[in-house]
Amino acid sequence: MPTASLSFLSRKTVNKQVCRVCHTIAELKGDRLCAECTQIKTQLSSRFPDAMRRAMATEQQCKRSVCVCAGCGLRTLDPHPFYPSETAPREAHFHPRCHELWLEIGLGARSE
């Protein structure tokens, strides 16, 4: 069955800009974040309640390459930041982008 292009029906222009965290060009959501960064930030907020964030120790560098990122759930390949836990169930390892979003949700709220 032949297919027809109906692109002439959609004249909507999408305004793409650079995401402030991952620097990809995309249609930005709130806080000048792309859809993927927005999703990761939401996941981090729901996975780590305030009490658990306060229980995390100070940031350290992990040199292992098979850790699972607490933000996006994917494996890490390079050295990355992690937070050993004293009372939380496990350590929290992060990709650089996920770590940037982690800091935004409150653990290491930076004064800008």
C-alpha positions in Angstrom: 0.0 0.0 0.0 1.5 3.4 -0.9 2.1 6.0 1.8 1.5 9.7 1.4 3.3 12.5 3.2 1.0 14.9 5.0 3.7 17.2 6.2 2.1 20.1 4.4 -0.8 19.9 6.9 1.4 20.6 9.8 2.8 24.1 9.7 3.6 24.2 13.4 7.2 25.3 13.9 9.1 23.9 16.8 11.3 26.3 18.7 14.4 24.3 19.6 17.0 25.6 22.1 20.0 24.2 24.0 19.2 22.3 27.2 21.1 24.0 30.1 22.2 20.7 31.6 23.0 18.2 28.8 23.5 20.9 26.0 21.5 19.0 23.4 19.3 21.0 21.0 15.7 20.1 21.7 12.3 21.6 22.4 12.7 22.7 26.0 10.3 22.0 28.9 10.1 23.9 32.2 13.4 25.1 33.7 15.0 25.2 30.3 15.5 21.4 30.3 15.0 18.9 27.5 12.4 16.2 27.9 15.0 13.6 29.0 16.6 15.8 31.7 13.1 16.7 32.9 12.2 13.0 33.3 15.5 12.3 35.1 14.9 15.2 37.5 11.4 13.9 38.2 12.7 10.4 38.8 15.3 11.6 41.2 12.8 13.6 43.2 10.5 10.6 43.6 13.2 8.0 44.2 15.0 10.0 46.9 12.8 11.6 49.6 14.4 14.5 51.6 15.2 12.3 54.5 17.2 9.9 52.3 19.0 12.8 50.6 20.1 14.1 54.0 21.4 10.6 55.0 23.9 10.6 52.1 27.5 11.3 53.0 29.7 13.7 51.0 30.4 13.3 47.3 33.2 11.0 46.3 34.6 9.7 43.0 34.0 6.1 41.9 36.4 4.5 39.5 34.3 1.4 38.8 32.8 1.3 35.3 29.8 -1.0 35.9 27.7 1.0 38.4 24.1 1.7 37.8 23.2 5.4 37.8 20.6 6.4 40.4 19.2 9.0 38.1 18.6 7.3 34.8 19.1 3.6 35.6 21.8 3.1 32.9 25.4 1.8 33.6 28.3 4.2 34.0 31.4 3.9 31.8 33.8 6.4 33.2 34.8 7.7 36.7 31.7 9.3 38.2 30.5 10.9 41.4 28.8 8.8 44.1 27.5 9.2 47.6 28.2 6.4 50.1 25.3 5.9 52.4 25.5 5.6 56.2 21.8 4.9 56.7 20.2 4.7 53.3 19.8 1.2 51.7 22.6 1.7 49.1 25.1 4.1 47.6 24.0 6.5 44.9 26.1 6.6 41.7 25.5 9.3 39.0 26.4 10.2 35.4 27.6 13.8 35.2 24.3 15.0 33.8 22.3 13.1 36.4 24.6 14.4 39.1 23.9 18.0 38.0 20.2 17.4 38.3 20.7 15.6 41.7 22.4 18.7 43.0 19.5 20.9 41.7 16.9 19.0 43.7 18.4 19.8 47.0 21.3 17.7 48.2 24.1 20.1 47.4 22.0 23.1 46.5 24.5 25.5 45.1 24.4 29.2 45.7 24.4 30.8 42.2 
